[in-house]
Amino acid sequence: MKLRMTVLLSVVGMAGLAACLAPMPKTPTGAEDFAAYCAVCHGAGGRGDGEMAAMLDRRPADLTRLARRKDGEFPATRVMAKIWGYTGGQNGTAVMPNFGPLLAGETVPYDGGDGIETPTPLRLVQLADYVKSLGG
């Protein structure tokens, strides 16, 4: 009986250890999220020429030009706000889809330039960083 209990506890202990050592699900990269959520409208290179672009009333933004429009400064906070769903005075007329999965999960401190680090979804920050990289 004592041997059975020892074996049982050993098996349970090893199973618990294995669960701790199991790889965590991989968080998609900004490039992967862009391909999954953005490329269909904005195009693989972010130029606003995706497969769905021609079907929209308004052409998707050319994301490669965002920094040029702002005197060379990439508007990361504005980009994240647009993805998050803030319409910026458009009264709900924007056609951006719901990016719920990007807004859930791990958060990281992000300073949008005001010196205040705000908990921000990691995937949202990664996506904004990727969009920034499209502008060269």
Phi, psi and omega in degrees: 000316180296321179295317178299318180295319179297315179296315180299314179296324178295316180295315178298318179297317179293323178296319177297318178295318179298321179296324179290328183270352180297140181297140177287150176302137182285131174283129179300150177281168176300322179295320179294318178294323178299314180298321183282324189249335192244325189299330182299329177257313185276348181086156182301327180265002176079018184270005179084020186241035180288172183304323183272350186305318183293339182272352182270150178295326181236131181298136177299151181300145171277101186289346180285347184253004185301315181292323180298324180290340183245041178054040176085356181261118180290126183275068186303315181296319179295319179297313180296322178296321179295316179295318182299329179121001177290124187275348177058042177088007181273003177053040176076014182272355180290151182253015179297136180285176177280126181251039183316310181299331179288339186263351180263164175094204187299141174246156177228153176291131180228128177257112181279013178109357180258005180082003181250119178277120184247134176299121185229139179306129182306314183294329177293316178296316180296321179294317178298319177298320179293316178301320177301320182294338179291335182278354178074000000 
